[in-house]
Amino acid sequence: MKTKSILIRLFALMLALAMVFTVAACNDKTTSSDEGKGADEQINYGDDLGDEFGEDDADSVTIQTGGSGGSGGSAGNKDSAVTYDDLDVENKFQIDENKKQALIDKVPAKYKDGKTSVSVVTWWAPLEYEVKKMETFTKKTGIKAKWIPADWSEDGSAYVQKIAALRVQGSAPDLAATTTSSTYPSMYLQGLFRPLSEGKLDLSKTDVFDIPTMEMLKWNGKHYGAIIKGGDRANMGLLLYNADIFDNAGIKTPYEFWQEGTWNWDNFIKVGKELQTKTTAQPVNAGYQGHRLMQTCGEDAVIFKNGKMVNNTASTVYRNGYKWLNNLTSSGEHKILFYGGHEDFMDTTCAMYVTEAWIMKADERLNDVAFRIGFAPLPTPDGKVVVPADAQLWGFVDGGKHIEAASYFLEYWQDPAYDEKGYPLWMNDSVAKFISYLWEQPKTLQLSHGITNFGGDYKYYSENYKLATCGVANVDSTVDAYSSIIEANLKKIYAEFN
């Protein structure tokens, strides 16, 4: 759904507080960003990209029910994801009934009367596993869930609009999110969140909370958002591949390279070349996730240094990441990468697919495939795993009436250890282990997204499209132009809000 330009400007990242009061009218309907896109928008880096969080089809997915035991959907008697019995990693987020009961026991008895509802603003319709999980929470604590739908948009403005309007109306929700992909630290700067210290979250639980990332993303020395490990909506980049294509062609798989510790940029190109010569499939489809490939260099255009966001575009590592990405495209040296859609992977047009972890949920868009899906981390320059990701921080909205209850609600809702048996989050146990593994790896955060969007004059996806397709010879000059945007916006941010 296209966001009107005036709203983009009003609610682009780092809005001034004064602008919050202009947004009383909201639209509650969830929409799909894929509707009505023309051929010129297929690359999905443009201004009309509807959903950075990857939930662009949240209103149209088929929810899988029944006793599959987490195996995911299937077609043609084939698993929708390969089960790697030799995956030598541990799932640290398995359902734990004792841990679950320990949290329930801490919830004050005063909520047992059932009169308290925790309101949560989401950009997706709650999925079956979430509904069942929180129904159990309500039965045991009396605290009810009130799900408030909101649209999303490329810069997150529609989501911010919803929260700001509710707050102005005196109906502030209790819980909402900000993310490094677009709205961090926008809503903190606007005063839309309360410090986590005002709630009852036990941040000493290092098995629950991603404290190192939270420490890095403090604002003015305070925690305003919590990151709970194992959550399904952190946008962690990964690679899917059509295992049948690889097997039939006798090509070594990304998974096998990863297990050997040699899943690097050179072998990624080698695999792409083999696919070109031995199959009719396109080697790699990046969808709208080309930047995830580049992020595996381990750096972003904006980094934290001494507690402050700074311009990192002068970095050779960063620039070489874009040169490598440009060399993958049809105009570059290797010509193995194209920008297509999800359907290109599903209909076997392409062999490898750059995407994000959320897509591997049991009730998402990989249920009904006619081939085996393999998975691996994205390749890195040296073969060491670095996960391109967005940090998603959940916190207490200023004006929310039930912060204490929301503390218990948030932990129970987001921690996979509290899930209900029979309502699997991931497609199978092998996928669950893999996601657990990704959570433990070093991550490259996308701080530049919000800085680029500040003020509404520029958009991250438009600028990133230029960087990804300008050609190797033009990367340095294109990064220089991008650097001026980053530098100017950082100066405006610190001048306006310090």
C-alpha positions in Angstrom: 0.0 0.0 0.0 1.5 3.4 -1.0 1.9 5.9 1.8 1.0 9.4 0.9 4.1 11.6 0.5 2.9 14.0 3.2 2.7 11.2 5.8 6.1 9.9 4.7 7.5 13.3 5.5 5.6 13.7 8.7 6.4 10.3 10.1 9.7 9.5 8.5 12.4 8.6 10.9 13.3 11.1 13.6 10.1 13.2 13.4 9.9 16.2 15.6 7.4 15.8 18.5 5.3 18.7 17.3 4.3 16.7 14.2 2.9 13.9 16.2 -0.3 15.8 16.8 -1.2 16.0 13.1 -1.9 12.3 12.7 -5.2 11.6 14.4 -6.7 9.7 11.5 -5.5 6.1 11.0 -6.2 3.1 8.9 -6.5 -0.2 10.8 -6.6 -2.4 7.7 -3.6 -4.7 7.0 -2.6 -4.6 3.4 -0.2 -6.5 1.1 2.6 -4.5 -0.4 2.7 -6.8 -3.4 -0.6 -5.8 -4.9 -0.6 -3.8 -8.1 3.1 -3.8 -8.7 4.3 -3.2 -12.2 7.2 -4.8 -14.0 9.4 -1.8 -13.3 9.0 -2.4 -9.5 10.1 -6.0 -9.6 13.5 -5.3 -8.1 11.7 -4.2 -4.9 14.2 -1.6 -3.9 12.1 1.3 -4.9 9.9 3.8 -3.0 6.8 1.6 -3.0 8.4 -1.2 -1.0 5.6 -1.9 1.5 7.2 -4.0 4.2 10.8 -4.1 5.4 9.8 -6.6 8.0 9.0 -9.2 5.4 5.4 -9.6 6.4 4.1 -8.2 3.1 1.7 -11.2 2.7 0.5 -11.4 6.3 -3.1 -10.9 5.3 -3.1 -13.7 2.8 -1.1 -16.5 4.3 -2.7 -19.9 4.8 -2.4 -20.9 8.4 -1.4 -24.5 8.9 -3.2 -26.3 11.6 -3.4 -29.8 12.9 -0.9 -32.3 14.2 2.0 -32.0 11.8 4.3 -31.8 14.8 6.2 -29.0 13.2 7.0 -30.7 10.0 5.6 -27.9 7.8 3.5 -28.3 4.7 4.3 -30.5 1.8 3.4 -31.3 -1.7 4.2 -34.3 -3.8 5.2 -36.3 -0.7 8.2 -34.1 -0.2 9.2 -32.2 2.9 8.9 -28.4 2.6 12.4 -28.1 4.3 15.2 -30.6 4.4 15.8 -32.2 7.8 19.5 -32.1 8.6 19.9 -34.9 11.1 23.6 -34.0 11.3 23.1 -30.4 12.2 25.5 -30.1 15.0 23.8 -27.2 16.9 21.5 -27.1 19.8 18.0 -25.5 19.9 18.2 -23.4 23.0 14.6 -22.2 22.7 12.8 -25.5 23.2 9.5 -25.4 25.1 10.2 -25.5 28.8 7.2 -26.2 31.0 9.1 -25.5 34.2 10.4 -22.2 32.9 7.0 -21.3 31.8 5.5 -22.1 35.2 8.2 -20.1 37.0 7.2 -16.9 35.0 3.5 -17.6 35.6 4.2 -17.9 39.4 5.7 -14.4 39.4 2.6 -12.7 37.9 0.7 -10.9 40.8 -2.6 -12.5 41.8 -4.4 -9.1 41.5 -4.8 -9.8 37.7 -6.7 -13.0 38.3 -10.0 -11.0 38.1 -9.6 -10.8 34.3 -10.1 -7.1 34.2 -6.7 -6.2 32.8 -6.0 -6.2 29.0 -2.5 -5.5 27.6 -2.8 -3.7 24.3 -0.2 -4.4 21.6 0.2 -2.7 18.3 1.2 -5.2 15.6 1.7 -4.9 11.8 0.5 -8.5 11.2 -2.6 -10.5 12.1 -1.7 -12.6 15.2 -0.7 -16.1 14.0 -2.2 -19.3 15.4 0.7 -20.2 17.6 0.6 -16.7 19.1 -3.1 -16.8 19.8 -3.0 -20.2 21.4 0.0 -19.3 23.5 -1.6 -16.1 24.8 -4.9 -17.8 25.5 -3.0 -20.1 27.9 -1.3 -17.0 29.4 -4.8 -15.5 30.0 -6.2 -18.6 31.6 -3.3 -18.8 34.0 -2.9 -15.1 34.9 -6.1 -13.3 34.0 -4.2 -10.9 31.8 -5.9 -10.6 28.4 -4.4 -9.7 25.0 -5.8 -6.8 23.0 -4.2 -6.9 19.5 -4.3 -3.5 17.7 -3.6 -3.8 13.9 -1.6 -1.2 12.1 -0.3 -0.8 8.6 3.4 -0.8 7.8 5.3 1.2 5.2 8.8 1.4 3.8 9.9 3.9 6.4 7.6 2.6 9.2 5.6 5.8 9.2 2.2 4.2 9.2 3.1 2.2 12.3 4.4 5.3 14.1 1.2 7.1 13.0 -1.0 4.6 14.6 0.8 4.7 17.9 1.1 8.5 18.0 -2.6 8.9 17.2 -3.7 6.5 19.9 -1.5 8.3 22.4 -2.9 11.7 21.4 -6.4 10.3 21.9 -5.5 9.1 25.4 -5.6 5.5 24.4 -1.9 4.7 24.3 -1.1 1.0 23.8 1.0 -0.8 26.4 3.5 -2.4 24.0 5.0 -1.5 20.6 8.2 -2.0 18.7 10.9 0.0 17.1 13.5 -1.5 14.8 17.0 -0.6 13.5 15.6 -1.2 10.0 13.6 2.0 10.0 12.2 3.4 13.3 15.2 3.3 15.7 15.6 5.7 17.5 12.8 7.7 16.0 10.1 6.8 18.6 12.6 7.2 21.5 13.4 10.7 20.3 9.7 11.5 20.1 9.1 10.4 23.6 6.8 7.6 22.6 8.5 5.0 24.9 9.1 4.7 28.7 12.3 3.3 30.1 12.2 -0.4 30.6 13.2 0.2 34.3 9.6 1.3 34.9 8.3 -2.2 34.2 9.0 -5.6 35.7 11.3 -7.2 33.2 14.1 -9.1 34.8 17.0 -8.2 32.6 19.3 -10.5 34.6 17.9 -13.4 32.5 20.6 -13.6 30.0 19.0 -16.7 28.5 15.9 -14.7 27.7 17.2 -11.2 26.8 19.8 -10.2 24.1 21.6 -7.9 26.5 24.7 -7.2 24.4 22.6 -5.8 21.5 20.3 -4.0 24.0 23.4 -2.4 25.6 24.6 -1.1 22.2 21.1 0.3 21.4 20.6 2.2 24.6 19.4 5.7 24.2 20.8 8.4 26.5 22.1 5.7 28.8 18.7 4.0 29.3 17.1 0.8 27.9 13.9 1.7 26.1 13.4 -1.6 24.2 13.9 -5.3 25.0 15.1 -7.9 22.6 14.0 -11.4 23.5 16.2 -14.2 22.1 14.6 -16.7 19.7 11.8 -14.4 18.6 10.5 -15.1 15.1 10.3 -11.5 13.8 14.0 -10.5 14.0 14.9 -10.0 10.3 17.9 -12.3 10.1 19.2 -12.8 6.6 19.7 -16.4 5.4 19.9 -18.4 2.2 17.3 -20.9 1.0 18.0 -23.2 -2.0 16.2 -25.8 -4.1 17.8 -29.0 -2.8 16.4 -31.0 -5.8 18.2 -28.8 -8.3 21.5 -29.3 -6.5 21.0 -33.0 -6.1 20.0 -33.6 -9.7 23.0 -31.6 -11.0 25.5 -33.1 -8.6 26.5 -29.7 -7.2 27.9 -29.2 -3.7 25.3 -27.4 -1.6 25.6 -24.2 0.5 24.8 -26.3 3.6 27.8 -28.6 2.9 30.2 -25.6 2.4 28.8 -24.1 5.6 29.4 -27.3 7.6 33.0 -27.3 6.3 33.5 -23.7 7.3 34.2 -22.7 3.7 30.9 -20.9 2.8 32.6 -17.8 1.5 32.1 -15.3 -1.3 34.4 -17.2 -3.6 32.5 -20.5 -3.2 29.2 -18.7 -3.5 30.3 -17.5 -7.0 31.7 -20.9 -7.8 28.3 -22.5 -7.0 26.5 -19.9 -9.1 28.7 -20.6 -12.1 28.1 -24.3 -11.8 24.4 -23.7 -11.7 24.6 -21.7 -14.8 26.4 -24.4 -16.7 24.6 -27.5 -15.4 21.0 -26.3 -15.0 18.5 -24.0 -16.6 17.7 -22.2 -13.3 18.7 -18.7 -12.4 21.5 -19.1 -9.8 20.5 -16.5 -7.2 17.4 -14.5 -6.6 17.8 -11.7 -4.1 14.2 -10.5 -4.1 14.4 -7.2 -2.2 17.2 -8.5 0.0 20.3 -7.6 -2.0 21.5 -5.5 0.9 21.6 -8.7 3.0 24.3 -10.1 0.8 26.3 -6.9 1.1 25.9 -6.8 4.9 27.8 -10.0 5.2 30.9 -7.9 4.9 30.2 -7.1 8.6 29.7 -3.4 8.3 27.0 -0.8 7.6 27.1 2.8 6.5 26.3 3.8 10.1 27.9 2.3 13.1 28.0 3.0 16.9 31.3 4.5 18.1 31.7 5.5 21.7 28.0 5.4 22.2 27.2 7.6 19.2 26.0 6.9 15.6 28.7 7.9 13.1 29.1 7.8 9.3 31.1 4.7 8.3 30.9 5.1 4.5 34.6 5.8 4.2 35.3 2.2 5.3 37.1 0.1 2.6 35.3 -3.0 3.9 31.9 -1.3 3.4 32.8 -0.1 -0.1 34.2 -3.5 -1.1 30.9 -5.1 0.0 29.1 -3.0 -2.6 31.7 -3.7 -5.3 31.3 -7.4 -4.7 27.5 -7.1 -4.9 27.7 -5.2 -8.2 30.0 -7.8 -9.6 27.3 -10.5 -9.0 24.7 -8.8 -11.2 24.1 -9.1 -14.9 26.2 -6.0 -15.6 29.1 -7.2 -13.4 31.8 -9.8 -13.8 30.0 -12.9 -12.4 26.4 -12.4 -13.6 24.8 -14.9 -11.2 22.4 -12.6 -9.3 18.9 -11.3 -10.3 16.2 -9.5 -8.4 13.0 -11.4 -8.7 10.0 -12.3 -6.5 9.2 -15.0 -4.1 7.3 -16.8 -6.8 10.5 -17.3 -8.8 11.8 -19.5 -6.0 8.6 -21.3 -5.5 8.2 -22.2 -9.2 11.8 -23.5 -9.4 12.9 -20.7 -11.7 15.8 -20.0 -9.4 18.1 -22.3 -7.3 19.1 -20.0 -4.4 17.0 -17.4 -2.7 18.2 -14.6 -0.4 15.6 -14.0 2.2 14.9 -13.7 6.0 14.3 -16.1 8.9 10.7 -15.3 9.4 9.8 -17.0 6.1 10.6 -20.4 7.7 7.7 -20.3 10.2 5.3 -23.2 10.0 2.4 -21.0 8.9 4.2 -18.7 6.4 4.8 -18.9 2.7 6.8 -22.2 2.3 4.0 -24.6 3.2 3.1 -25.9 -0.2 6.2 -26.5 -2.2 6.9 -29.4 -4.6 10.6 -29.6 -3.9 12.9 -29.9 -0.9 14.1 -26.7 0.6 17.7 -26.5 1.9 19.0 -23.7 4.1 22.3 -22.1 5.2 23.7 -18.8 6.4 24.6 -16.2 3.8 28.2 -16.5 2.5 30.8 -14.1 4.0 34.2 -12.9 2.7 36.2 -15.3 5.0 33.6 -18.1 5.6 32.9 -17.0 9.2 29.2 -16.6 9.9 28.0 -13.0 10.2 24.2 -12.6 10.2 22.7 -9.5 8.5 19.9 -8.5 10.8 17.6 -5.8 12.1 17.3 -5.5 15.9 13.6 -5.4 16.9 13.1 -3.8 20.3 9.8 -4.0 22.1 9.0 -1.5 24.9 6.4 0.3 26.9 4.5 3.1 25.2 4.3 6.4 27.1 0.8 6.7 28.4 0.2 2.9 28.5 -1.9 2.0 31.6 -0.6 -1.5 32.3 3.2 -1.5 32.2 3.5 -4.0 34.9 1.2 -6.5 33.3 2.8 -5.8 29.9 6.2 -6.8 31.4 5.0 -10.4 32.0 3.0 -10.4 28.8 5.9 -9.4 26.7 8.3 -12.1 28.0 5.7 -14.8 27.7 4.6 -13.8 24.2 8.1 -13.4 22.7 10.1 -16.3 24.2 9.7 -19.5 22.2 10.4 -21.5 25.4 6.8 -20.6 26.4 5.2 -21.8 23.2 2.3 -24.4 23.2 3.0 -28.0 22.1 1.1 -28.9 19.0 1.3 -25.3 17.5 4.8 -25.2 16.1 6.6 -21.9 15.3 9.1 -23.3 12.8 8.7 -25.7 10.0 10.5 -28.6 11.7 13.0 -29.2 14.5 16.0 -28.8 12.1 14.8 -25.3 11.2 14.3 -24.5 14.8 17.9 -25.5 15.6 19.2 -23.4 12.7 17.3 -20.3 13.9 18.6 -20.9 17.4 22.1 -21.0 15.9 21.7 -17.8 13.9 20.7 -16.0 17.2 24.1 -16.8 18.6 26.2 -15.5 15.7 27.7 -12.0 15.3 25.3 -9.7 13.5 25.5 -6.7 11.2 22.7 -4.2 12.1 21.1 -1.9 9.5 21.4 1.4 11.3 21.7 3.3 8.0 18.1 2.7 7.1 16.7 5.1 9.6 19.4 7.7 9.1 18.8 7.8 5.4 15.0 8.2 5.8 15.3 11.1 8.3 13.2 14.0 7.3 11.7 12.2 4.3 14.0 13.8 1.7 15.7 10.4 0.9 14.6 6.8 1.1 16.9 3.9 2.0 15.7 1.6 -0.7 16.1 4.1 -3.5 19.6 5.0 -2.4 20.5 1.3 -1.8 19.3 0.5 -5.3 21.7 3.0 -6.7 24.5 1.5 -4.7 23.6 -2.1 -5.7 23.3 -1.4 -9.4 25.7 1.5 -10.2 28.5 -0.8 -11.5 31.8 -1.6 -9.8 33.6 1.4 -11.4 31.0 3.8 -10.0 30.7 2.4 -6.4 33.1 4.9 -4.8 31.5 8.0 -6.4 28.0 6.7 -5.5 29.0 6.0 -1.9 30.5 9.5 -1.7 27.1 10.9 -2.7 25.4 8.6 -0.2 27.9 9.7 2.5 26.8 13.3 2.1 23.2 12.2 2.9 24.3 10.2 5.9 26.5 13.0 7.2 23.9 15.7 6.8 21.1 13.7 8.4 23.3 12.7 11.4 24.1 16.3 12.0 20.5 17.3 11.8 19.5 14.5 14.2 22.1 15.4 16.8 21.5 19.2 16.4 17.7 18.8 16.7 17.5 16.2 19.5 20.5 16.8 21.7 
